[in-house]
Amino acid sequence: MDLNVYSCPNQDPPTASHLENLTLKEEDIHRATQYCTNLLKQYDHPSYILTTFLPPYARPAHLAIRAFNLELARIPDASPSAPVRSMRYQFWRDTITSTFAQKPVAQPVAVLLSSVLSSLHTHRSSPNSNPPPALSKSRFLRLITTREKYSTNAPYSTLASLESYAENTYSTLLYLTLSALPLHSLTADHIASHIGKAAGIVAVLRGIPLLAFPSPPNHHSNTTSLGGTLDTQRVQQGAVTLPLDIMAECNLKEENVFRYGADASGLKDAVFKVATRASDHLITARQMLKNVQEGGDVGHGFEHEGEEGYEYNAEEDDDRAQQPSSNSSDGKSVQQKMEVEKAFGVFMPAVPTALSLQRLEKGDFDIFKEDLRRRDWRLPWKAWMAYRRRMF
């Protein structure tokens, strides 16, 4: 199989008619890894930088998971037509299904993901190891469904619905990476949930100017729709994706944003309220991590525990009971410390998220400042310091 045709991140993914089942070769995996690395380097530089803080054996999974997210995120820009967008999302559903069925297709992300799944399966089959959890197919599909649901840039009805979007996208990316360590931990997932929600909210805030004032459509594109639905017009003409309940509280009107931009009445207040929720999630994650590191409990229950995909069985308690400790409470504390230590590299997206919030606050919550969308030269240094101190 030749992946050279997909070596440039700007290339669209192949259509279903171009797919063929394949047997993975080392050169295919190498090319797929290079493709995913280039994709992150160009479109998600923080994730590219943070790759180095993960164990070497978990980096291919990180690259595949983040590249998969980027492929989904780029669909609305590449496909203003609703039917074409729907076809592309279905392509990725089919690709994930075939990859988990050990029938990978000729697409770089699928190739690398298939290699990751094979490695995890081999580790699970080892007679000298306890079988760790594999990557969850349902979480990949949930990511597709959520991305497709919000692909028209419709506003979030409430701040809670924005948090739900962040949970089903950015938190889910962290859950998948934790599974690739491999680690199945209520404590680690709980902390990751708050970090992912903060990261997702910040990503939505940073994207508001780009979605409110999108680039002119490419009239030479063969995917331009004729006529167009309301959703298509929203994608092409711009939209304000702040939660409607926050906009109402701040008396902010969408048309005023289109008319006055950063000077729209109530815009900074609305951005402040939403950014405060992201900051709250980071503060909570920080305190939870500190509590565990000091031998205490996280401090509150995980709101998603017991839901589909958030099941935690008694094996964790069995593992804690085997810890060399005088009582079960100490054993639990030791186990939680071990879990967050193993997971800390996955928690690192908290660092660029915090930096973005600091920039936003410094700019008086003016979301239109170009500085917010530039690469932060401090990230490598701040990330290294956070990793060294085990605190973000």
NORFENDA-V833647 format. One record per run of one state. SS is the DSSP state (hx for helix, st for strand, lp for the rest). FROM is the first residue (numbers start at 1). LEN is the number of residues. If there is no record, write none. Layout:
<<SS | FROM | LEN> <SS | FROM | LEN>>
//
This chain:
<<lp | 1 | 3> <hx | 4 | 3> <lp | 7 | 9> <hx | 16 | 3> <lp | 19 | 7> <hx | 26 | 18> <lp | 44 | 1> <hx | 45 | 9> <lp | 54 | 2> <hx | 56 | 18> <lp | 74 | 1> <hx | 75 | 4> <lp | 79 | 3> <hx | 82 | 19> <lp | 101 | 7> <hx | 108 | 17> <lp | 125 | 12> <hx | 137 | 13> <lp | 150 | 9> <hx | 159 | 21> <lp | 180 | 6> <hx | 186 | 27> <lp | 213 | 17> <hx | 230 | 8> <lp | 238 | 6> <hx | 244 | 6> <lp | 250 | 4> <hx | 254 | 10> <lp | 264 | 3> <hx | 267 | 27> <lp | 294 | 21> <hx | 315 | 7> <lp | 322 | 6> <hx | 328 | 35> <lp | 363 | 7> <hx | 370 | 4> <lp | 374 | 5> <hx | 379 | 11> <lp | 390 | 3>>
//
